[in-house]
Amino acid sequence: MFVIGNFLGALASVIDVILSAYMWVIIGRAIISWINADPYNPIVRFLYEITEPVLARIRRVLPPMGALDFSPMILILAMIFLRSFLVPTLQQLARTLG
C-alpha cells in the first residue's frame, strides 16, 4: 500500500503542475487574441495549436454569444475546480494509503 500511496501523491503533484501550466497557456492565448498578434509568429501558433482542440469542444457546447468568447473562462474555471477537488482528494488518498 505504501507504493500506491506514493504513486498517488506523485500523480497529484504532476496533475497540479500540468493544470497550473496549462492555465497560464490559456491566459496567454486570451491575451494574444485581444492584441491581434501576428498569426505567423511561432509563439502565437504554438499557443493556438495547444489550446484550440480543447477550446473548440467547449465552443460547440456553449451557445453563441456574439463577439464574446467565454470558452477560455469556462476552461479556466474547470481547471480551478480540478485543482481544488481532484488534487487534494488524490493527496488525501495518498496519505491514507501511505
C-alpha positions as CSV (number, residue, x, y, z in Angstrom):
1,M,0.0,0.0,0.0
2,F,3.0,2.3,0.6
3,V,3.9,2.2,-3.1
4,I,0.3,3.1,-4.2
5,G,0.2,6.0,-1.7
6,N,3.5,7.4,-3.1
7,F,2.3,6.9,-6.6
8,L,-1.0,8.8,-5.9
9,G,0.9,11.6,-4.2
10,A,3.2,12.0,-7.2
11,L,0.3,11.8,-9.6
12,A,-1.5,14.5,-7.7
13,S,1.6,16.7,-7.9
14,V,2.1,16.2,-11.6
15,I,-1.6,16.9,-12.3
16,D,-1.4,20.1,-10.3
17,V,1.7,21.3,-12.2
18,I,0.1,20.4,-15.6
19,L,-3.2,22.1,-14.8
20,S,-1.3,25.2,-13.5
21,A,0.9,25.4,-16.6
22,Y,-2.0,24.9,-19.0
23,M,-4.0,27.6,-17.2
24,W,-1.2,30.1,-17.9
25,V,-1.1,28.9,-21.5
26,I,-4.9,29.6,-21.7
27,I,-4.4,33.1,-20.2
28,G,-1.6,33.8,-22.7
29,R,-3.9,32.7,-25.5
30,A,-6.6,35.0,-24.3
31,I,-4.2,38.0,-24.1
32,I,-2.8,37.2,-27.6
33,S,-6.3,37.2,-29.0
34,W,-7.0,40.7,-27.5
35,I,-4.0,42.3,-29.1
36,N,-4.3,40.7,-32.6
37,A,-0.8,39.3,-32.6
38,D,0.9,38.1,-35.8
39,P,-0.6,34.7,-36.6
40,Y,2.7,33.6,-38.3
41,N,4.7,34.2,-35.1
42,P,5.8,30.7,-33.8
43,I,4.7,31.5,-30.2
44,V,1.3,32.6,-31.3
45,R,0.9,29.5,-33.5
46,F,2.1,27.3,-30.6
47,L,-0.5,28.8,-28.2
48,Y,-3.3,28.3,-30.8
49,E,-2.3,24.8,-31.6
50,I,-2.1,23.7,-28.0
51,T,-5.3,25.3,-26.9
52,E,-7.7,25.2,-29.9
53,P,-8.6,21.5,-29.6
54,V,-10.0,22.0,-26.0
55,L,-11.5,25.4,-26.6
56,A,-13.3,24.2,-29.8
57,R,-15.0,21.4,-27.8
58,I,-16.2,24.0,-25.3
59,R,-17.4,26.3,-28.0
60,R,-19.5,23.5,-29.6
61,V,-21.4,23.2,-26.3
62,L,-21.8,26.9,-25.5
63,P,-24.5,28.9,-27.2
64,P,-23.2,31.7,-29.5
65,M,-22.7,34.9,-27.6
66,G,-21.9,37.3,-30.4
67,A,-18.3,38.5,-30.5
68,L,-17.5,37.3,-26.9
69,D,-15.7,34.0,-26.5
70,F,-16.3,32.6,-23.0
71,S,-14.6,29.3,-23.7
72,P,-11.2,30.3,-22.1
73,M,-13.0,31.4,-18.9
74,I,-15.1,28.2,-18.8
75,L,-11.9,26.1,-19.2
76,I,-10.0,28.1,-16.5
77,L,-12.9,27.6,-14.1
78,A,-12.9,23.8,-14.9
79,M,-9.2,23.7,-14.2
80,I,-9.6,25.6,-10.9
81,F,-12.3,23.1,-9.9
82,L,-10.0,20.1,-10.7
83,R,-7.1,21.7,-8.8
84,S,-9.4,22.4,-5.8
85,F,-11.1,19.0,-5.8
86,L,-9.1,16.3,-7.7
87,V,-5.6,17.2,-6.5
88,P,-6.5,17.4,-2.7
89,T,-8.5,14.2,-3.0
90,L,-5.6,12.3,-4.5
91,Q,-3.2,13.8,-1.9
92,Q,-5.5,12.8,0.9
93,L,-5.9,9.3,-0.5
94,A,-2.2,9.0,-0.8
95,R,-1.7,10.0,2.9
96,T,-4.4,7.4,3.8
97,L,-2.6,4.6,1.9
98,G,0.9,5.7,2.7
